[in-house]
Amino acid sequence: MKVLVINAGSSSLKFQLIDMENKTVVAKGNVEKINEKGSFLKYKAKGQEYKFEKDIVNHSEGMELLLEKLTDEKIGVVSSLDEIEAFGHRVVNVGEDYFDSTLVTPEVLEDFRMKVDFSPLHVPGAICGMEAAMKLCPNKPNVAVFDIGFHKTIPEYVFKYAIPKKYYDTYKIRRYGAHGTSHYYVTQRCAELLGKKPEEINIVSCHLGSGASITAVKNGKSFDTSMGFTPLEGIMMNTRSGDIDPAVIEYICNKEGKTVSQVLNMLNKESGLLGAIGTGMADMRDITENLSDPNVKNAFDMYCHRIKKYICGYMGVLGGADAIVFTAGCGEHTPELREAVTEGLEFMGVELDKDINNSAPRGEEVEISKPQSKVKIFVIPTDEEMVIAEETVKTINNL
């Protein structure tokens, strides 16, 4: 069975075609700058990479272009679209009615449209991706897989906010989290590396990319997570502020005559590492190359400090952990970050092997803790697309 996994944004469409018989990626790529100047498709298959520049005005045209390349006589990987048996779509959050993966129907899509405000930056693009797939391949099943799915097990006393109860009862304002497919994947893989079943382990999973979240995993299930009602809460990120005093929003509005929406846009897109450095720098590769700059070093220290606080807090609520896992772009590729975050945690049984950490191949699975470390430290590259493909197959088989 071949599943086409789609991760659609407002102006992008990332994809992987996965053969579920042998769990291999047959082709992958992304459509970028949809309805913008310079739109293009990047396509990788059979060990070759291609780039096709073309005016792409909507997601349907982007989907049509990638399907055309997947079936191309020279560079394609399937003889016809009949070989693609299902589409799996990443959906961030449309509320607590949708934790479990769901078959997409016109009625479900309409319900998603009514709940866009749970994740207004992400869900509209996902809806466009689903609509495009259903239009071009009307007889193929489409499955929505939710970022919040893994966090379904968070207890009520953890997911509720300390605000009047009516706001949860009426509007379902609560902690939802994100990156659930990633945290789920590294939990399963970490259990294998420890030689245990998932339900036998407690871990702190650190998904550190441009968006970042940390999850306390108890007995193989999500117990607490740093992102909240939206992906703005939690640790400092590339462009997101993470946790701040909510009164700061009102203060800035009053001082500068801004609307709440304008300040939230600033907190989402102009803050975090980008805002703290103030020179347009947010990429961790650039940051680690410029740590001699006091301003850059201060922002890096802010970032690491906030991650360390969450790790220590989560180890506390878990009553100890079997492992700390680093994943996603920054977590997998930045030894300086991993060293800074674990430094001083020896009292908790966390002992990093600096030599292994510094010499570990970037983006590969490796244990970076000392042999005597009571808490193991792993780098585990995440595979969210494989989780989405597996969930798609499982959902279809359960129909």
C-alpha positions in Angstrom: 0.0 0.0 0.0 1.4 3.4 -1.0 0.3 6.5 1.0 0.9 10.1 0.0 1.5 12.1 3.1 0.6 15.8 2.8 1.7 18.6 5.1 0.1 21.7 3.7 0.7 25.3 4.9 -0.8 28.6 3.8 1.6 28.8 0.8 3.3 25.4 0.7 2.7 21.8 0.3 5.2 19.2 1.6 4.8 15.6 0.6 6.2 12.1 0.9 5.1 9.0 -0.9 5.6 6.1 1.4 5.4 2.4 0.5 3.9 0.8 3.6 4.9 -2.7 2.5 8.5 -2.0 3.4 8.2 1.4 5.2 10.3 3.2 2.6 10.0 6.7 1.2 9.6 6.4 -2.6 9.5 10.1 -3.4 9.3 13.4 -1.5 9.5 17.1 -2.0 7.6 20.3 -1.5 5.7 23.0 -3.4 6.7 26.4 -2.3 5.4 30.0 -2.7 1.9 29.0 -3.8 0.1 32.1 -5.2 3.3 34.1 -4.9 6.0 35.1 -7.4 8.6 32.4 -8.0 6.5 29.4 -7.1 8.2 26.0 -7.6 8.2 22.3 -6.9 11.2 20.5 -5.5 11.0 16.8 -6.2 13.3 14.0 -5.1 13.0 10.4 -6.3 15.3 7.6 -7.5 18.3 9.3 -5.9 17.8 12.4 -8.1 16.6 15.9 -7.2 14.6 18.2 -9.5 13.2 21.7 -9.3 10.4 22.8 -11.5 9.5 26.5 -11.6 5.9 27.3 -12.6 3.2 29.7 -11.7 1.1 27.9 -9.0 -1.9 29.9 -8.0 -3.5 27.5 -5.5 -3.1 24.2 -3.7 -5.0 22.3 -6.3 -2.5 23.3 -9.0 0.3 22.4 -6.6 -1.2 19.0 -6.0 -1.8 18.5 -9.7 1.9 19.3 -10.5 3.3 16.9 -7.9 1.0 14.1 -9.0 2.1 14.7 -12.6 5.7 14.2 -11.6 4.9 11.1 -9.5 3.5 9.5 -12.6 6.0 10.9 -15.1 7.4 8.3 -17.5 11.0 9.3 -16.8 11.2 10.6 -13.2 8.0 9.2 -11.8 7.7 6.3 -9.3 4.2 5.0 -10.0 2.7 4.0 -13.3 -0.6 5.6 -12.5 -2.5 7.4 -9.7 -4.2 4.1 -9.0 -1.0 2.9 -7.2 -1.5 5.7 -4.6 -4.1 4.1 -2.3 -4.6 6.9 0.3 -3.7 10.4 1.3 -2.7 11.2 4.9 -2.9 14.8 6.0 -1.2 16.6 8.9 -3.7 18.8 10.8 -2.5 20.8 13.8 -5.6 21.3 15.9 -9.4 21.7 15.4 -10.4 21.2 19.0 -10.9 18.2 21.3 -13.5 16.6 19.1 -10.6 15.5 16.9 -7.8 13.8 18.8 -8.1 10.5 16.9 -7.2 10.2 13.2 -10.4 10.7 11.1 -11.5 9.8 7.6 -12.1 13.1 5.7 -15.6 13.6 4.2 -17.3 16.8 2.9 -19.1 17.0 6.3 -15.8 16.7 8.3 -14.2 19.3 6.1 -17.1 21.7 6.8 -16.7 21.1 10.5 -12.9 21.8 10.2 -13.8 25.2 8.6 -16.0 26.0 11.6 -13.0 25.3 13.9 -10.2 27.1 12.1 -9.8 29.5 15.0 -8.2 26.7 17.1 -5.2 27.0 14.8 -5.7 29.9 12.3 -2.1 29.9 11.1 -2.1 26.2 10.1 -5.6 24.7 9.5 -6.6 26.8 6.4 -3.6 25.4 4.5 -4.4 21.8 5.6 -8.0 22.2 4.4 -6.7 23.4 1.0 -4.5 20.3 0.8 -7.4 18.0 1.6 -9.7 19.7 -0.9 -7.1 19.5 -3.6 -6.5 15.8 -3.0 -10.3 15.0 -3.0 -10.8 17.0 -6.2 -8.0 15.4 -8.2 -8.4 11.8 -6.8 -12.1 11.7 -5.7 -12.1 7.9 -5.2 -9.1 7.8 -2.8 -9.6 7.9 1.0 -8.2 10.9 2.8 -7.3 10.7 6.5 -6.6 13.7 8.8 -4.0 13.0 11.5 -3.8 15.5 14.3 -0.8 17.0 15.9 -2.6 17.0 19.2 -3.5 13.3 19.0 -0.7 12.0 21.2 -1.7 14.5 23.9 -5.2 13.0 24.3 -3.9 11.3 27.5 -3.0 14.5 29.4 -5.0 14.5 32.6 -7.7 17.2 33.1 -5.8 18.8 36.0 -2.9 19.3 33.7 -4.6 20.4 30.5 -7.0 23.0 32.2 -6.0 26.6 32.7 -6.6 28.4 36.0 -9.3 30.7 34.4 -13.0 30.7 35.0 -14.4 27.3 34.3 -17.0 28.7 31.7 -14.2 29.3 29.2 -13.4 25.6 29.0 -17.1 24.6 29.1 -18.1 27.1 26.4 -15.1 27.5 24.2 -12.9 24.5 25.0 -9.9 26.7 26.0 -7.3 24.3 27.3 -3.9 22.9 26.7 -3.8 21.0 23.4 -0.1 20.8 22.6 1.5 20.1 19.3 4.2 17.9 17.5 2.3 14.9 18.8 3.3 12.7 15.9 7.0 13.5 16.6 6.8 12.9 20.4 4.9 9.6 19.7 7.6 8.5 17.3 10.6 9.2 19.5 8.8 7.6 22.5 8.3 4.3 20.6 11.9 4.4 19.3 13.4 5.3 22.7 11.6 2.3 24.2 13.2 0.1 21.6 16.6 1.5 22.4 16.1 1.0 26.1 14.9 -2.6 25.5 11.6 -1.9 27.1 7.9 -1.6 26.2 6.6 2.0 25.7 4.4 1.6 28.7 7.4 0.9 30.9 9.3 4.1 30.3 9.2 7.8 31.4 11.0 10.2 29.1 11.3 13.9 28.4 11.0 14.4 24.7 12.5 17.6 23.3 11.3 18.5 19.8 13.5 21.5 19.0 12.9 22.9 15.5 11.9 26.3 14.4 8.7 25.5 16.3 9.6 23.7 19.5 7.9 21.8 22.3 8.8 19.6 25.2 6.7 16.7 26.4 6.7 14.7 29.6 5.9 11.1 28.7 4.7 8.9 31.5 4.4 5.2 31.0 4.6 5.8 27.2 1.8 8.4 27.1 1.8 12.1 27.0 1.4 13.5 30.5 2.2 17.2 30.0 3.5 19.3 27.2 4.9 22.8 26.8 2.7 24.2 24.0 -0.8 25.1 25.1 -4.0 26.4 23.5 -1.8 27.5 20.6 1.8 26.8 19.6 2.8 30.2 21.1 3.0 28.9 24.7 6.1 27.1 26.0 9.8 27.5 25.4 11.3 30.3 23.4 11.5 29.4 19.7 13.0 30.8 16.4 10.4 33.5 16.1 7.9 32.8 18.9 8.2 34.3 22.3 7.1 31.3 24.3 5.9 31.9 27.9 5.5 35.6 28.8 3.4 37.5 31.4 0.0 38.0 29.6 -0.1 41.5 30.9 2.7 42.4 28.5 0.2 42.3 25.6 -2.0 44.9 27.2 1.0 47.0 28.1 2.4 47.1 24.6 -1.1 47.8 23.1 -1.5 50.8 25.4 2.0 52.1 24.9 2.1 51.8 21.1 -1.6 51.9 20.1 -1.5 48.4 18.7 -4.3 45.9 18.5 -4.2 42.6 20.4 -3.9 40.8 17.0 -0.9 43.0 16.0 0.9 42.2 19.3 0.1 38.4 18.9 1.5 38.5 15.4 4.7 40.1 16.8 4.9 37.4 19.5 4.5 34.7 16.8 6.6 36.0 14.0 9.0 38.6 15.3 10.0 37.3 18.7 12.0 34.4 20.1 15.6 34.1 18.9 14.8 36.5 16.1 13.5 39.2 18.3 16.1 38.7 21.1 19.0 39.1 18.7 17.4 41.9 16.7 19.5 41.6 13.6 17.3 39.2 11.5 19.2 36.1 12.7 17.1 33.1 13.9 18.7 30.1 12.3 20.5 28.0 14.9 23.4 27.3 12.5 24.1 31.0 12.2 23.7 31.5 15.9 26.2 28.8 16.9 28.7 30.3 14.5 28.4 33.7 16.1 28.4 33.0 19.8 31.4 35.3 20.2 28.8 38.2 19.7 27.5 39.0 23.2 24.0 39.7 21.9 23.8 36.4 20.1 25.3 34.5 23.1 22.7 36.1 25.4 19.8 35.0 23.1 21.3 31.5 22.9 21.6 31.4 26.7 18.0 32.5 27.0 16.9 29.7 24.7 18.8 27.0 26.6 17.8 28.2 30.0 14.1 27.9 29.1 14.5 24.4 27.7 16.4 23.4 30.9 13.6 24.7 33.1 11.1 22.6 31.3 13.3 19.5 31.4 13.8 19.8 35.1 10.2 20.5 35.8 9.0 17.6 33.8 11.5 15.2 35.4 10.0 16.4 38.7 6.4 15.7 37.7 7.4 12.3 36.3 9.2 11.4 39.5 12.4 10.8 37.4 12.9 9.7 33.8 14.6 6.9 31.9 15.8 9.2 29.2 15.9 12.7 27.7 15.5 12.7 23.9 16.5 15.4 21.5 14.8 15.5 18.1 13.9 17.8 15.2 16.3 20.2 13.4 18.0 22.0 16.3 17.8 19.0 18.6 19.4 16.7 16.1 22.0 19.0 14.7 23.3 21.2 17.5 25.7 19.7 20.0 26.3 23.1 21.6 22.6 23.3 22.5 22.5 19.7 23.9 25.5 20.4 26.1 24.2 23.7 27.4 20.8 22.2 28.2 22.1 19.2 30.1 25.0 21.0 31.9 24.6 21.0 35.7 22.0 18.2 35.7 24.3 15.6 37.1 22.5 15.8 40.4 19.5 14.4 38.6 21.5 11.5 37.1 22.0 13.2 33.8 25.5 12.9 32.5 26.4 13.9 29.0 29.4 12.4 27.2 30.8 15.6 25.6 33.1 13.8 23.3 30.4 11.6 21.8 28.0 14.6 21.7 30.5 16.7 19.8 31.5 14.0 17.4 28.1 12.4 16.8 27.1 12.5 13.1 24.5 15.2 12.6 21.0 14.0 12.3 21.7 10.4 13.2 20.4 8.2 16.0 22.9 8.0 18.8 23.2 7.8 22.6 25.2 10.7 23.9 25.2 10.0 27.7 28.0 8.5 29.7 27.7 4.7 30.5 27.1 5.4 34.2 24.4 8.0 33.5 21.2 7.0 35.3 19.2 9.0 32.8 20.1 8.1 29.2 20.4 10.9 26.6 19.5 10.1 23.0 19.4 11.9 19.7 16.6 10.4 17.7 15.7 11.8 14.3 12.0 12.1 14.1 9.8 10.7 11.4 6.4 12.4 11.6 5.5 11.4 8.0 5.8 7.7 8.8 3.5 8.1 11.8 1.0 9.9 9.6 1.2 7.1 7.0 0.8 4.4 9.7 -2.2 6.3 11.2 -3.7 6.6 7.7 -3.5 2.8 7.1 -4.9 2.0 10.6 -7.8 4.4 10.2 -8.7 2.9 6.8 -8.4 -0.6 8.1 -10.7 0.2 11.0 -13.6 1.4 8.7 
